[in-house]
């Protein structure tokens, strides 16, 4: 049986303040680096992965590397693992997006 363990990347400044990130390449902040390491420890205590994959964004690569290190595996970044493209909303908070485009936010 194949098992997939999905992990959310660590904190960046943009997800700390809750804004639309999409495909922006934001690095992990200090909290995010600590979270990535703790995630690696948790995964190592619970599972024994044979592969670790991420998107090509630096914060996901760093999170994957923190996990893969426990298993002497390479973190493998794939361009097809991408987030939603928020277009003009990227970097906006939900409130800023609502002021800019009120109708789409209400649907």
C-alpha positions as CSV (number, residue, x, y, z in Angstrom):
1,X,0.0,0.0,0.0
2,X,1.2,3.5,-0.9
3,X,0.7,6.2,1.8
4,X,1.0,9.9,1.1
5,X,1.8,12.2,4.0
6,X,0.9,15.8,3.1
7,X,2.7,18.5,5.0
8,X,2.0,22.3,5.0
9,X,5.1,24.4,4.6
10,X,6.4,26.6,7.4
11,X,5.5,30.2,8.1
12,X,6.5,33.1,5.8
13,X,5.8,36.7,6.4
14,X,2.9,36.6,3.9
15,X,1.0,33.8,5.5
16,X,1.8,35.3,9.0
17,X,-0.3,38.3,8.1
18,X,-2.8,36.3,5.9
19,X,-2.6,37.6,2.4
20,X,-3.0,35.9,-0.9
21,X,0.3,34.2,-1.7
22,X,-0.3,32.0,-4.6
23,X,2.9,31.4,-6.6
24,X,5.0,34.1,-4.9
25,X,8.3,32.8,-3.8
26,X,8.5,33.9,-0.2
27,X,11.2,32.5,2.1
28,X,10.5,30.9,5.4
29,X,10.8,33.3,8.3
30,X,12.5,32.4,11.6
31,X,9.3,30.8,12.9
32,X,8.9,28.9,9.6
33,X,12.4,27.5,9.9
34,X,11.7,26.2,13.4
35,X,8.4,24.8,12.2
36,X,10.1,23.0,9.3
37,X,12.6,21.4,11.6
38,X,9.9,20.3,14.0
39,X,7.9,18.8,11.1
40,X,10.9,16.8,10.1
41,X,11.3,15.5,13.6
42,X,7.6,14.6,13.7
43,X,7.6,12.8,10.4
44,X,10.7,10.9,11.4
45,X,9.0,9.7,14.6
46,X,5.9,8.6,12.7
47,X,6.8,7.4,9.2
48,X,9.6,6.3,7.0
49,X,9.2,8.0,3.7
50,X,11.0,6.7,0.6
51,X,10.7,10.1,-1.2
52,X,10.0,13.7,-0.3
53,X,8.5,16.1,-2.9
54,X,7.7,19.8,-2.9
55,X,7.0,22.6,-5.3
56,X,9.8,24.8,-6.5
57,X,9.0,27.6,-4.2
58,X,11.8,28.2,-1.7
59,X,9.7,27.9,1.4
60,X,8.4,24.5,0.3
61,X,11.9,23.3,-0.7
62,X,13.3,24.3,2.7
63,X,10.4,22.4,4.4
64,X,11.0,19.3,2.3
65,X,14.7,19.4,2.9
66,X,14.1,19.6,6.7
67,X,12.1,16.4,6.4
68,X,14.3,14.6,3.9
69,X,17.4,15.2,5.9
70,X,16.2,12.7,8.5
71,X,16.1,9.9,5.9
72,X,19.2,10.8,3.9
73,X,16.9,11.5,1.0
74,X,17.0,14.4,-1.5
75,X,14.1,16.8,-1.5
76,X,12.6,16.6,-5.0
77,X,11.1,19.8,-6.3
78,X,8.5,19.5,-9.1
79,X,7.3,22.4,-11.2
80,X,3.8,20.9,-11.6
81,X,3.2,21.1,-7.8
82,X,2.0,24.7,-7.8
83,X,-0.4,26.8,-5.8
84,X,-3.4,28.8,-7.2
85,X,-2.5,31.8,-9.3
86,X,-4.3,34.7,-7.6
87,X,-3.3,37.2,-10.3
88,X,-3.9,40.8,-9.1
89,X,-4.8,39.6,-5.6
90,X,-1.4,38.2,-4.9
91,X,0.1,40.1,-1.9
92,X,-3.3,41.5,-0.9
93,X,-5.0,40.8,2.4
94,X,-8.6,39.5,2.0
95,X,-9.9,43.0,3.1
96,X,-7.7,44.7,0.4
97,X,-9.0,42.3,-2.2
98,X,-12.6,42.9,-1.1
99,X,-12.2,46.7,-1.4
100,X,-10.6,46.2,-4.8
101,X,-13.0,43.7,-6.2
102,X,-16.1,43.6,-3.9
103,X,-18.3,41.4,-6.1
104,X,-16.0,38.4,-6.6
105,X,-15.4,38.2,-2.8
106,X,-19.1,38.1,-2.1
107,X,-19.8,35.1,-4.3
